[in-house]
Amino acid sequence: MLYPPLSHDEFVARLLVDIWTLATGRTLRDVPPHELTAEELIDFWSDDHLDAASGSLPRSGAQAGEVRHSA
């Protein structure tokens, strides 16, 4: 299926949504953005695991400085 070309703003918005979906696993209903409720948008964009101090997603494992010790 071919979609109509996106404006620059629409492309950036789609890119941000796709990145957030990949980072959090959250999805939006497949409807035009103006049909989404405020609650749906808040639920999608908020994330309990967001590191409030740095504004970035928390790292885990070796990225967070965890050292693995062999037995």
CHARMM internal coordinates of N, CA and C (Angstrom, degrees):
IC EDIT
DIST 1 N 1 CA 1.4342
DIST 1 CA 1 C 1.5199
ANGL 1 N 1 CA 1 C 108.88
DIST 1 C 2 N 1.3009
ANGL 1 CA 1 C 2 N 117.69
DIHE 1 N 1 CA 1 C 2 N 131.02
DIST 2 N 2 CA 1.4582
ANGL 1 C 2 N 2 CA 122.47
DIHE 1 CA 1 C 2 N 2 CA 177.57
DIST 2 CA 2 C 1.5161
ANGL 2 N 2 CA 2 C 110.15
DIHE 1 C 2 N 2 CA 2 C -95.25
DIST 2 C 3 N 1.3144
ANGL 2 CA 2 C 3 N 115.29
DIHE 2 N 2 CA 2 C 3 N 137.74
DIST 3 N 3 CA 1.4548
ANGL 2 C 3 N 3 CA 121.29
DIHE 2 CA 2 C 3 N 3 CA 178.25
DIST 3 CA 3 C 1.5267
ANGL 3 N 3 CA 3 C 108.96
DIHE 2 C 3 N 3 CA 3 C -105.77
DIST 3 C 4 N 1.3219
ANGL 3 CA 3 C 4 N 116.78
DIHE 3 N 3 CA 3 C 4 N 152.08
DIST 4 N 4 CA 1.4623
ANGL 3 C 4 N 4 CA 118.40
DIHE 3 CA 3 C 4 N 4 CA 177.84
DIST 4 CA 4 C 1.5352
ANGL 4 N 4 CA 4 C 109.75
DIHE 3 C 4 N 4 CA 4 C -64.45
DIST 4 C 5 N 1.3313
ANGL 4 CA 4 C 5 N 117.06
DIHE 4 N 4 CA 4 C 5 N 153.01
DIST 5 N 5 CA 1.4681
ANGL 4 C 5 N 5 CA 119.26
DIHE 4 CA 4 C 5 N 5 CA 179.90
DIST 5 CA 5 C 1.5282
ANGL 5 N 5 CA 5 C 111.11
DIHE 4 C 5 N 5 CA 5 C -60.72
DIST 5 C 6 N 1.3122
ANGL 5 CA 5 C 6 N 116.02
DIHE 5 N 5 CA 5 C 6 N 147.34
DIST 6 N 6 CA 1.4589
ANGL 5 C 6 N 6 CA 121.94
DIHE 5 CA 5 C 6 N 6 CA -179.38
DIST 6 CA 6 C 1.5275
ANGL 6 N 6 CA 6 C 110.05
DIHE 5 C 6 N 6 CA 6 C -96.27
DIST 6 C 7 N 1.3300
ANGL 6 CA 6 C 7 N 115.55
DIHE 6 N 6 CA 6 C 7 N 146.40
DIST 7 N 7 CA 1.4604
ANGL 6 C 7 N 7 CA 119.11
DIHE 6 CA 6 C 7 N 7 CA 171.45
DIST 7 CA 7 C 1.5286
ANGL 7 N 7 CA 7 C 107.44
DIHE 6 C 7 N 7 CA 7 C -71.78
DIST 7 C 8 N 1.3223
ANGL 7 CA 7 C 8 N 116.28
DIHE 7 N 7 CA 7 C 8 N 170.07
DIST 8 N 8 CA 1.4607
ANGL 7 C 8 N 8 CA 120.30
DIHE 7 CA 7 C 8 N 8 CA 178.85
DIST 8 CA 8 C 1.5294
ANGL 8 N 8 CA 8 C 110.65
DIHE 7 C 8 N 8 CA 8 C -58.30
DIST 8 C 9 N 1.3274
ANGL 8 CA 8 C 9 N 117.56
DIHE 8 N 8 CA 8 C 9 N -45.72
DIST 9 N 9 CA 1.4714
ANGL 8 C 9 N 9 CA 121.11
DIHE 8 CA 8 C 9 N 9 CA 179.95
DIST 9 CA 9 C 1.5201
ANGL 9 N 9 CA 9 C 111.96
DIHE 8 C 9 N 9 CA 9 C -63.48
DIST 9 C 10 N 1.3265
ANGL 9 CA 9 C 10 N 117.14
DIHE 9 N 9 CA 9 C 10 N -41.48
DIST 10 N 10 CA 1.4674
ANGL 9 C 10 N 10 CA 120.84
DIHE 9 CA 9 C 10 N 10 CA 178.73
DIST 10 CA 10 C 1.5286
ANGL 10 N 10 CA 10 C 110.77
DIHE 9 C 10 N 10 CA 10 C -64.72
DIST 10 C 11 N 1.3356
ANGL 10 CA 10 C 11 N 116.36
DIHE 10 N 10 CA 10 C 11 N -39.23
DIST 11 N 11 CA 1.4560
ANGL 10 C 11 N 11 CA 120.74
DIHE 10 CA 10 C 11 N 11 CA 179.12
DIST 11 CA 11 C 1.5279
ANGL 11 N 11 CA 11 C 110.65
DIHE 10 C 11 N 11 CA 11 C -64.12
DIST 11 C 12 N 1.3328
ANGL 11 CA 11 C 12 N 117.47
DIHE 11 N 11 CA 11 C 12 N -45.81
DIST 12 N 12 CA 1.4651
ANGL 11 C 12 N 12 CA 121.27
DIHE 11 CA 11 C 12 N 12 CA 179.54
DIST 12 CA 12 C 1.5274
ANGL 12 N 12 CA 12 C 110.33
DIHE 11 C 12 N 12 CA 12 C -63.13
DIST 12 C 13 N 1.3287
ANGL 12 CA 12 C 13 N 116.89
DIHE 12 N 12 CA 12 C 13 N -43.30
DIST 13 N 13 CA 1.4634
ANGL 12 C 13 N 13 CA 120.41
DIHE 12 CA 12 C 13 N 13 CA 178.26
DIST 13 CA 13 C 1.5281
ANGL 13 N 13 CA 13 C 110.96
DIHE 12 C 13 N 13 CA 13 C -60.55
DIST 13 C 14 N 1.3211
ANGL 13 CA 13 C 14 N 117.30
DIHE 13 N 13 CA 13 C 14 N -45.33
DIST 14 N 14 CA 1.4705
ANGL 13 C 14 N 14 CA 121.17
DIHE 13 CA 13 C 14 N 14 CA 179.38
DIST 14 CA 14 C 1.5254
ANGL 14 N 14 CA 14 C 110.68
DIHE 13 C 14 N 14 CA 14 C -62.66
DIST 14 C 15 N 1.3229
ANGL 14 CA 14 C 15 N 116.53
DIHE 14 N 14 CA 14 C 15 N -40.33
DIST 15 N 15 CA 1.4495
ANGL 14 C 15 N 15 CA 121.58
DIHE 14 CA 14 C 15 N 15 CA 179.36
DIST 15 CA 15 C 1.5284
ANGL 15 N 15 CA 15 C 110.95
DIHE 14 C 15 N 15 CA 15 C -63.37
DIST 15 C 16 N 1.3388
ANGL 15 CA 15 C 16 N 117.44
DIHE 15 N 15 CA 15 C 16 N -45.08
DIST 16 N 16 CA 1.4611
ANGL 15 C 16 N 16 CA 121.10
DIHE 15 CA 15 C 16 N 16 CA 178.71
DIST 16 CA 16 C 1.5220
ANGL 16 N 16 CA 16 C 111.60
DIHE 15 C 16 N 16 CA 16 C -62.87
DIST 16 C 17 N 1.3180
ANGL 16 CA 16 C 17 N 117.01
DIHE 16 N 16 CA 16 C 17 N -42.18
DIST 17 N 17 CA 1.4695
ANGL 16 C 17 N 17 CA 120.77
DIHE 16 CA 16 C 17 N 17 CA 178.21
DIST 17 CA 17 C 1.5215
ANGL 17 N 17 CA 17 C 110.26
DIHE 16 C 17 N 17 CA 17 C -63.20
DIST 17 C 18 N 1.3289
ANGL 17 CA 17 C 18 N 117.03
DIHE 17 N 17 CA 17 C 18 N -44.32
DIST 18 N 18 CA 1.4627
ANGL 17 C 18 N 18 CA 120.54
DIHE 17 CA 17 C 18 N 18 CA -179.42
DIST 18 CA 18 C 1.5319
ANGL 18 N 18 CA 18 C 111.46
DIHE 17 C 18 N 18 CA 18 C -63.89
DIST 18 C 19 N 1.3314
ANGL 18 CA 18 C 19 N 117.05
DIHE 18 N 18 CA 18 C 19 N -41.80
DIST 19 N 19 CA 1.4651
ANGL 18 C 19 N 19 CA 120.33
DIHE 18 CA 18 C 19 N 19 CA 178.92
DIST 19 CA 19 C 1.5237
ANGL 19 N 19 CA 19 C 110.30
DIHE 18 C 19 N 19 CA 19 C -64.02
DIST 19 C 20 N 1.3378
ANGL 19 CA 19 C 20 N 116.95
DIHE 19 N 19 CA 19 C 20 N -43.72
DIST 20 N 20 CA 1.4727
ANGL 19 C 20 N 20 CA 120.23
DIHE 19 CA 19 C 20 N 20 CA -179.45
DIST 20 CA 20 C 1.5278
ANGL 20 N 20 CA 20 C 110.47
DIHE 19 C 20 N 20 CA 20 C -66.19
DIST 20 C 21 N 1.3334
ANGL 20 CA 20 C 21 N 116.97
DIHE 20 N 20 CA 20 C 21 N -36.82
DIST 21 N 21 CA 1.4615
ANGL 20 C 21 N 21 CA 120.70
DIHE 20 CA 20 C 21 N 21 CA 177.23
DIST 21 CA 21 C 1.5264
ANGL 21 N 21 CA 21 C 110.51
DIHE 20 C 21 N 21 CA 21 C -61.83
DIST 21 C 22 N 1.3316
ANGL 21 CA 21 C 22 N 116.50
DIHE 21 N 21 CA 21 C 22 N -44.39
DIST 22 N 22 CA 1.4635
ANGL 21 C 22 N 22 CA 119.99
DIHE 21 CA 21 C 22 N 22 CA 178.98
DIST 22 CA 22 C 1.5266
ANGL 22 N 22 CA 22 C 111.78
DIHE 21 C 22 N 22 CA 22 C -66.85
DIST 22 C 23 N 1.3233
ANGL 22 CA 22 C 23 N 117.52
DIHE 22 N 22 CA 22 C 23 N -37.05
DIST 23 N 23 CA 1.4634
ANGL 22 C 23 N 23 CA 121.17
DIHE 22 CA 22 C 23 N 23 CA -177.72
DIST 23 CA 23 C 1.5279
ANGL 23 N 23 CA 23 C 112.58
DIHE 22 C 23 N 23 CA 23 C -73.03
DIST 23 C 24 N 1.3373
ANGL 23 CA 23 C 24 N 116.80
DIHE 23 N 23 CA 23 C 24 N -34.69
DIST 24 N 24 CA 1.4670
ANGL 23 C 24 N 24 CA 119.92
DIHE 23 CA 23 C 24 N 24 CA -172.82
DIST 24 CA 24 C 1.5210
ANGL 24 N 24 CA 24 C 114.56
DIHE 23 C 24 N 24 CA 24 C -111.93
DIST 24 C 25 N 1.3262
ANGL 24 CA 24 C 25 N 117.36
DIHE 24 N 24 CA 24 C 25 N -19.72
DIST 25 N 25 CA 1.4611
ANGL 24 C 25 N 25 CA 120.81
DIHE 24 CA 24 C 25 N 25 CA -175.98
DIST 25 CA 25 C 1.5226
ANGL 25 N 25 CA 25 C 112.83
DIHE 24 C 25 N 25 CA 25 C 82.45
DIST 25 C 26 N 1.3118
ANGL 25 CA 25 C 26 N 116.92
DIHE 25 N 25 CA 25 C 26 N 1.30
DIST 26 N 26 CA 1.4715
ANGL 25 C 26 N 26 CA 120.35
DIHE 25 CA 25 C 26 N 26 CA 179.75
DIST 26 CA 26 C 1.5264
ANGL 26 N 26 CA 26 C 109.78
DIHE 25 C 26 N 26 CA 26 C -85.21
DIST 26 C 27 N 1.3120
ANGL 26 CA 26 C 27 N 115.64
DIHE 26 N 26 CA 26 C 27 N 149.78
DIST 27 N 27 CA 1.4616
ANGL 26 C 27 N 27 CA 120.41
DIHE 26 CA 26 C 27 N 27 CA 179.51
DIST 27 CA 27 C 1.5213
ANGL 27 N 27 CA 27 C 110.19
DIHE 26 C 27 N 27 CA 27 C -130.76
DIST 27 C 28 N 1.3277
ANGL 27 CA 27 C 28 N 115.27
DIHE 27 N 27 CA 27 C 28 N 161.98
DIST 28 N 28 CA 1.4592
ANGL 27 C 28 N 28 CA 122.24
DIHE 27 CA 27 C 28 N 28 CA 174.41
DIST 28 CA 28 C 1.5207
ANGL 28 N 28 CA 28 C 108.90
DIHE 27 C 28 N 28 CA 28 C -109.37
DIST 28 C 29 N 1.3304
ANGL 28 CA 28 C 29 N 116.11
DIHE 28 N 28 CA 28 C 29 N 155.17
DIST 29 N 29 CA 1.4628
ANGL 28 C 29 N 29 CA 119.31
DIHE 28 CA 28 C 29 N 29 CA 173.85
DIST 29 CA 29 C 1.5240
ANGL 29 N 29 CA 29 C 108.78
DIHE 28 C 29 N 29 CA 29 C -61.11
DIST 29 C 30 N 1.3114
ANGL 29 CA 29 C 30 N 117.22
DIHE 29 N 29 CA 29 C 30 N 149.46
DIST 30 N 30 CA 1.4603
ANGL 29 C 30 N 30 CA 122.15
DIHE 29 CA 29 C 30 N 30 CA -179.35
DIST 30 CA 30 C 1.5282
ANGL 30 N 30 CA 30 C 109.97
DIHE 29 C 30 N 30 CA 30 C -84.54
DIST 30 C 31 N 1.3337
ANGL 30 CA 30 C 31 N 114.48
DIHE 30 N 30 CA 30 C 31 N 71.84
DIST 31 N 31 CA 1.4630
ANGL 30 C 31 N 31 CA 122.22
DIHE 30 CA 30 C 31 N 31 CA 178.35
DIST 31 CA 31 C 1.5215
ANGL 31 N 31 CA 31 C 107.89
DIHE 30 C 31 N 31 CA 31 C -135.54
DIST 31 C 32 N 1.3329
ANGL 31 CA 31 C 32 N 118.09
DIHE 31 N 31 CA 31 C 32 N 163.46
DIST 32 N 32 CA 1.4689
ANGL 31 C 32 N 32 CA 119.21
DIHE 31 CA 31 C 32 N 32 CA 175.04
DIST 32 CA 32 C 1.5285
ANGL 32 N 32 CA 32 C 109.78
DIHE 31 C 32 N 32 CA 32 C -58.21
DIST 32 C 33 N 1.3388
ANGL 32 CA 32 C 33 N 117.35
DIHE 32 N 32 CA 32 C 33 N 145.40
DIST 33 N 33 CA 1.4669
ANGL 32 C 33 N 33 CA 120.73
DIHE 32 CA 32 C 33 N 33 CA -176.10
DIST 33 CA 33 C 1.5274
ANGL 33 N 33 CA 33 C 114.60
DIHE 32 C 33 N 33 CA 33 C -52.94
DIST 33 C 34 N 1.3121
ANGL 33 CA 33 C 34 N 117.96
DIHE 33 N 33 CA 33 C 34 N -35.55
DIST 34 N 34 CA 1.4637
ANGL 33 C 34 N 34 CA 119.67
DIHE 33 CA 33 C 34 N 34 CA -178.04
DIST 34 CA 34 C 1.5334
ANGL 34 N 34 CA 34 C 112.69
DIHE 33 C 34 N 34 CA 34 C -68.87
DIST 34 C 35 N 1.3263
ANGL 34 CA 34 C 35 N 117.93
DIHE 34 N 34 CA 34 C 35 N -13.09
DIST 35 N 35 CA 1.4590
ANGL 34 C 35 N 35 CA 121.30
DIHE 34 CA 34 C 35 N 35 CA 178.06
DIST 35 CA 35 C 1.5281
ANGL 35 N 35 CA 35 C 113.44
DIHE 34 C 35 N 35 CA 35 C -90.65
DIST 35 C 36 N 1.3359
ANGL 35 CA 35 C 36 N 117.19
DIHE 35 N 35 CA 35 C 36 N -6.36
DIST 36 N 36 CA 1.4643
ANGL 35 C 36 N 36 CA 120.62
DIHE 35 CA 35 C 36 N 36 CA 177.82
DIST 36 CA 36 C 1.5238
ANGL 36 N 36 CA 36 C 109.30
DIHE 35 C 36 N 36 CA 36 C -78.22
DIST 36 C 37 N 1.3202
ANGL 36 CA 36 C 37 N 116.15
DIHE 36 N 36 CA 36 C 37 N 142.03
DIST 37 N 37 CA 1.4591
ANGL 36 C 37 N 37 CA 120.30
DIHE 36 CA 36 C 37 N 37 CA 179.39
DIST 37 CA 37 C 1.5266
ANGL 37 N 37 CA 37 C 109.67
DIHE 36 C 37 N 37 CA 37 C -81.60
DIST 37 C 38 N 1.3193
ANGL 37 CA 37 C 38 N 115.53
DIHE 37 N 37 CA 37 C 38 N 161.85
DIST 38 N 38 CA 1.4683
ANGL 37 C 38 N 38 CA 120.15
DIHE 37 CA 37 C 38 N 38 CA 176.92
DIST 38 CA 38 C 1.5240
ANGL 38 N 38 CA 38 C 109.99
DIHE 37 C 38 N 38 CA 38 C -59.43
DIST 38 C 39 N 1.3266
ANGL 38 CA 38 C 39 N 117.06
DIHE 38 N 38 CA 38 C 39 N -40.56
DIST 39 N 39 CA 1.4628
ANGL 38 C 39 N 39 CA 120.90
DIHE 38 CA 38 C 39 N 39 CA 179.65
DIST 39 CA 39 C 1.5297
ANGL 39 N 39 CA 39 C 111.27
DIHE 38 C 39 N 39 CA 39 C -62.03
DIST 39 C 40 N 1.3364
ANGL 39 CA 39 C 40 N 117.22
DIHE 39 N 39 CA 39 C 40 N -42.58
DIST 40 N 40 CA 1.4652
ANGL 39 C 40 N 40 CA 120.32
DIHE 39 CA 39 C 40 N 40 CA 178.60
DIST 40 CA 40 C 1.5263
ANGL 40 N 40 CA 40 C 110.83
DIHE 39 C 40 N 40 CA 40 C -61.84
DIST 40 C 41 N 1.3130
ANGL 40 CA 40 C 41 N 117.28
DIHE 40 N 40 CA 40 C 41 N -42.12
DIST 41 N 41 CA 1.4601
ANGL 40 C 41 N 41 CA 121.13
DIHE 40 CA 40 C 41 N 41 CA -179.17
DIST 41 CA 41 C 1.5306
ANGL 41 N 41 CA 41 C 111.12
DIHE 40 C 41 N 41 CA 41 C -67.22
DIST 41 C 42 N 1.3227
ANGL 41 CA 41 C 42 N 116.95
DIHE 41 N 41 CA 41 C 42 N -42.05
DIST 42 N 42 CA 1.4628
ANGL 41 C 42 N 42 CA 120.60
DIHE 41 CA 41 C 42 N 42 CA 178.51
DIST 42 CA 42 C 1.5196
ANGL 42 N 42 CA 42 C 110.18
DIHE 41 C 42 N 42 CA 42 C -64.15
DIST 42 C 43 N 1.3296
ANGL 42 CA 42 C 43 N 117.37
DIHE 42 N 42 CA 42 C 43 N -45.20
DIST 43 N 43 CA 1.4649
ANGL 42 C 43 N 43 CA 121.05
DIHE 42 CA 42 C 43 N 43 CA 178.68
DIST 43 CA 43 C 1.5270
ANGL 43 N 43 CA 43 C 111.38
DIHE 42 C 43 N 43 CA 43 C -60.97
DIST 43 C 44 N 1.3288
ANGL 43 CA 43 C 44 N 116.85
DIHE 43 N 43 CA 43 C 44 N -38.42
DIST 44 N 44 CA 1.4614
ANGL 43 C 44 N 44 CA 120.60
DIHE 43 CA 43 C 44 N 44 CA -178.68
DIST 44 CA 44 C 1.5309
ANGL 44 N 44 CA 44 C 111.38
DIHE 43 C 44 N 44 CA 44 C -69.96
DIST 44 C 45 N 1.3246
ANGL 44 CA 44 C 45 N 117.37
DIHE 44 N 44 CA 44 C 45 N -48.93
DIST 45 N 45 CA 1.4635
ANGL 44 C 45 N 45 CA 121.01
DIHE 44 CA 44 C 45 N 45 CA -172.68
DIST 45 CA 45 C 1.5183
ANGL 45 N 45 CA 45 C 113.99
DIHE 44 C 45 N 45 CA 45 C -81.81
DIST 45 C 46 N 1.3258
ANGL 45 CA 45 C 46 N 118.90
DIHE 45 N 45 CA 45 C 46 N -22.08
DIST 46 N 46 CA 1.4656
ANGL 45 C 46 N 46 CA 119.46
DIHE 45 CA 45 C 46 N 46 CA 178.75
DIST 46 CA 46 C 1.5198
ANGL 46 N 46 CA 46 C 109.19
DIHE 45 C 46 N 46 CA 46 C -81.22
DIST 46 C 47 N 1.3222
ANGL 46 CA 46 C 47 N 115.11
DIHE 46 N 46 CA 46 C 47 N 152.43
DIST 47 N 47 CA 1.4616
ANGL 46 C 47 N 47 CA 119.24
DIHE 46 CA 46 C 47 N 47 CA 178.39
DIST 47 CA 47 C 1.5214
ANGL 47 N 47 CA 47 C 108.95
DIHE 46 C 47 N 47 CA 47 C -149.57
DIST 47 C 48 N 1.3185
ANGL 47 CA 47 C 48 N 116.46
DIHE 47 N 47 CA 47 C 48 N 119.78
DIST 48 N 48 CA 1.4596
ANGL 47 C 48 N 48 CA 121.93
DIHE 47 CA 47 C 48 N 48 CA -178.73
DIST 48 CA 48 C 1.5156
ANGL 48 N 48 CA 48 C 112.64
DIHE 47 C 48 N 48 CA 48 C -64.06
DIST 48 C 49 N 1.3091
ANGL 48 CA 48 C 49 N 117.99
DIHE 48 N 48 CA 48 C 49 N -20.57
DIST 49 N 49 CA 1.4568
ANGL 48 C 49 N 49 CA 121.70
DIHE 48 CA 48 C 49 N 49 CA -176.53
DIST 49 CA 49 C 1.5239
ANGL 49 N 49 CA 49 C 112.59
DIHE 48 C 49 N 49 CA 49 C -94.76
DIST 49 C 50 N 1.3149
ANGL 49 CA 49 C 50 N 116.99
DIHE 49 N 49 CA 49 C 50 N 5.58
DIST 50 N 50 CA 1.4525
ANGL 49 C 50 N 50 CA 120.58
DIHE 49 CA 49 C 50 N 50 CA 179.19
DIST 50 CA 50 C 1.5211
ANGL 50 N 50 CA 50 C 109.35
DIHE 49 C 50 N 50 CA 50 C -69.78
DIST 50 C 51 N 1.3049
ANGL 50 CA 50 C 51 N 116.19
DIHE 50 N 50 CA 50 C 51 N 132.14
DIST 51 N 51 CA 1.4575
ANGL 50 C 51 N 51 CA 121.27
DIHE 50 CA 50 C 51 N 51 CA 178.32
DIST 51 CA 51 C 1.5221
ANGL 51 N 51 CA 51 C 107.67
DIHE 50 C 51 N 51 CA 51 C -77.94
DIST 51 C 52 N 1.3267
ANGL 51 CA 51 C 52 N 116.35
DIHE 51 N 51 CA 51 C 52 N 104.55
DIST 52 N 52 CA 1.4603
ANGL 51 C 52 N 52 CA 121.85
DIHE 51 CA 51 C 52 N 52 CA -174.71
DIST 52 CA 52 C 1.5219
ANGL 52 N 52 CA 52 C 112.29
DIHE 51 C 52 N 52 CA 52 C -61.31
DIST 52 C 53 N 1.3088
ANGL 52 CA 52 C 53 N 118.47
DIHE 52 N 52 CA 52 C 53 N -33.13
DIST 53 N 53 CA 1.4594
ANGL 52 C 53 N 53 CA 120.92
DIHE 52 CA 52 C 53 N 53 CA -176.74
DIST 53 CA 53 C 1.5264
ANGL 53 N 53 CA 53 C 112.10
DIHE 52 C 53 N 53 CA 53 C -67.88
DIST 53 C 54 N 1.3167
ANGL 53 CA 53 C 54 N 117.09
DIHE 53 N 53 CA 53 C 54 N -40.95
DIST 54 N 54 CA 1.4683
ANGL 53 C 54 N 54 CA 119.60
DIHE 53 CA 53 C 54 N 54 CA -175.70
DIST 54 CA 54 C 1.5136
ANGL 54 N 54 CA 54 C 112.91
DIHE 53 C 54 N 54 CA 54 C -104.03
DIST 54 C 55 N 1.3368
ANGL 54 CA 54 C 55 N 117.70
DIHE 54 N 54 CA 54 C 55 N -15.80
DIST 55 N 55 CA 1.4560
ANGL 54 C 55 N 55 CA 120.12
DIHE 54 CA 54 C 55 N 55 CA -178.12
DIST 55 CA 55 C 1.5113
ANGL 55 N 55 CA 55 C 113.33
DIHE 54 C 55 N 55 CA 55 C 75.93
DIST 55 C 56 N 1.3311
ANGL 55 CA 55 C 56 N 117.14
DIHE 55 N 55 CA 55 C 56 N 16.48
DIST 56 N 56 CA 1.4612
ANGL 55 C 56 N 56 CA 120.02
DIHE 55 CA 55 C 56 N 56 CA -179.75
DIST 56 CA 56 C 1.5224
ANGL 56 N 56 CA 56 C 110.13
DIHE 55 C 56 N 56 CA 56 C -122.25
DIST 56 C 57 N 1.2991
ANGL 56 CA 56 C 57 N 115.73
DIHE 56 N 56 CA 56 C 57 N 164.24
DIST 57 N 57 CA 1.4515
ANGL 56 C 57 N 57 CA 120.03
DIHE 56 CA 56 C 57 N 57 CA 176.71
DIST 57 CA 57 C 1.5210
ANGL 57 N 57 CA 57 C 109.17
DIHE 56 C 57 N 57 CA 57 C -68.83
DIST 57 C 58 N 1.3252
ANGL 57 CA 57 C 58 N 117.67
DIHE 57 N 57 CA 57 C 58 N 140.89
DIST 58 N 58 CA 1.4533
ANGL 57 C 58 N 58 CA 119.97
DIHE 57 CA 57 C 58 N 58 CA -179.31
DIST 58 CA 58 C 1.5190
ANGL 58 N 58 CA 58 C 111.09
DIHE 57 C 58 N 58 CA 58 C -66.39
DIST 58 C 59 N 1.3113
ANGL 58 CA 58 C 59 N 115.63
DIHE 58 N 58 CA 58 C 59 N 148.25
DIST 59 N 59 CA 1.4574
ANGL 58 C 59 N 59 CA 120.64
DIHE 58 CA 58 C 59 N 59 CA 176.96
DIST 59 CA 59 C 1.5237
ANGL 59 N 59 CA 59 C 108.21
DIHE 58 C 59 N 59 CA 59 C -95.12
DIST 59 C 60 N 1.2960
ANGL 59 CA 59 C 60 N 115.89
DIHE 59 N 59 CA 59 C 60 N 156.80
DIST 60 N 60 CA 1.4597
ANGL 59 C 60 N 60 CA 119.03
DIHE 59 CA 59 C 60 N 60 CA 179.82
DIST 60 CA 60 C 1.5204
ANGL 60 N 60 CA 60 C 109.99
DIHE 59 C 60 N 60 CA 60 C -130.51
DIST 60 C 61 N 1.3068
ANGL 60 CA 60 C 61 N 115.46
DIHE 60 N 60 CA 60 C 61 N 164.02
DIST 61 N 61 CA 1.4601
ANGL 60 C 61 N 61 CA 120.85
DIHE 60 CA 60 C 61 N 61 CA 175.19
DIST 61 CA 61 C 1.5087
ANGL 61 N 61 CA 61 C 113.03
DIHE 60 C 61 N 61 CA 61 C 62.25
DIST 61 C 62 N 1.3298
ANGL 61 CA 61 C 62 N 116.41
DIHE 61 N 61 CA 61 C 62 N -137.66
DIST 62 N 62 CA 1.4676
ANGL 61 C 62 N 62 CA 122.52
DIHE 61 CA 61 C 62 N 62 CA -175.79
DIST 62 CA 62 C 1.5274
ANGL 62 N 62 CA 62 C 111.26
DIHE 61 C 62 N 62 CA 62 C -62.98
DIST 62 C 63 N 1.3169
ANGL 62 CA 62 C 63 N 117.29
DIHE 62 N 62 CA 62 C 63 N -29.80
DIST 63 N 63 CA 1.4639
ANGL 62 C 63 N 63 CA 120.05
DIHE 62 CA 62 C 63 N 63 CA 178.55
DIST 63 CA 63 C 1.5176
ANGL 63 N 63 CA 63 C 111.49
DIHE 62 C 63 N 63 CA 63 C -63.81
DIST 63 C 64 N 1.3132
ANGL 63 CA 63 C 64 N 117.47
DIHE 63 N 63 CA 63 C 64 N -30.61
DIST 64 N 64 CA 1.4609
ANGL 63 C 64 N 64 CA 122.13
DIHE 63 CA 63 C 64 N 64 CA -177.65
DIST 64 CA 64 C 1.5327
ANGL 64 N 64 CA 64 C 111.27
DIHE 63 C 64 N 64 CA 64 C -90.43
DIST 64 C 65 N 1.3144
ANGL 64 CA 64 C 65 N 116.96
DIHE 64 N 64 CA 64 C 65 N 6.06
DIST 65 N 65 CA 1.4510
ANGL 64 C 65 N 65 CA 119.77
DIHE 64 CA 64 C 65 N 65 CA 178.61
DIST 65 CA 65 C 1.5044
ANGL 65 N 65 CA 65 C 113.86
DIHE 64 C 65 N 65 CA 65 C 93.00
DIST 65 C 66 N 1.3095
ANGL 65 CA 65 C 66 N 117.11
DIHE 65 N 65 CA 65 C 66 N 8.58
DIST 66 N 66 CA 1.4717
ANGL 65 C 66 N 66 CA 120.79
DIHE 65 CA 65 C 66 N 66 CA 178.92
DIST 66 CA 66 C 1.5246
ANGL 66 N 66 CA 66 C 108.67
DIHE 65 C 66 N 66 CA 66 C -68.73
DIST 66 C 67 N 1.2912
ANGL 66 CA 66 C 67 N 115.69
DIHE 66 N 66 CA 66 C 67 N 131.62
DIST 67 N 67 CA 1.4650
ANGL 66 C 67 N 67 CA 120.47
DIHE 66 CA 66 C 67 N 67 CA -179.97
DIST 67 CA 67 C 1.5238
ANGL 67 N 67 CA 67 C 108.21
DIHE 66 C 67 N 67 CA 67 C -105.43
DIST 67 C 68 N 1.3100
ANGL 67 CA 67 C 68 N 116.49
DIHE 67 N 67 CA 67 C 68 N 128.42
DIST 68 N 68 CA 1.4616
ANGL 67 C 68 N 68 CA 121.19
DIHE 67 CA 67 C 68 N 68 CA 177.24
DIST 68 CA 68 C 1.5166
ANGL 68 N 68 CA 68 C 108.55
DIHE 67 C 68 N 68 CA 68 C -90.39
DIST 68 C 69 N 1.3026
ANGL 68 CA 68 C 69 N 115.16
DIHE 68 N 68 CA 68 C 69 N 131.02
DIST 69 N 69 CA 1.4554
ANGL 68 C 69 N 69 CA 121.25
DIHE 68 CA 68 C 69 N 69 CA 177.59
DIST 69 CA 69 C 1.5202
ANGL 69 N 69 CA 69 C 109.04
DIHE 68 C 69 N 69 CA 69 C -107.67
DIST 69 C 70 N 1.3106
ANGL 69 CA 69 C 70 N 116.73
DIHE 69 N 69 CA 69 C 70 N 130.35
DIST 70 N 70 CA 1.4502
ANGL 69 C 70 N 70 CA 118.70
DIHE 69 CA 69 C 70 N 70 CA 178.35
DIST 70 CA 70 C 1.5251
ANGL 70 N 70 CA 70 C 109.23
DIHE 69 C 70 N 70 CA 70 C -83.47
DIST 70 C 71 N 1.3188
ANGL 70 CA 70 C 71 N 115.84
DIHE 70 N 70 CA 70 C 71 N 147.62
DIST 71 N 71 CA 1.4639
ANGL 70 C 71 N 71 CA 121.16
DIHE 70 CA 70 C 71 N 71 CA -176.33
DIST 71 CA 71 C 1.5002
ANGL 71 N 71 CA 71 C 112.01
DIHE 70 C 71 N 71 CA 71 C -79.08
END
COOR INIT
IC SEED 1 N 1 CA 1 C
IC BUILD
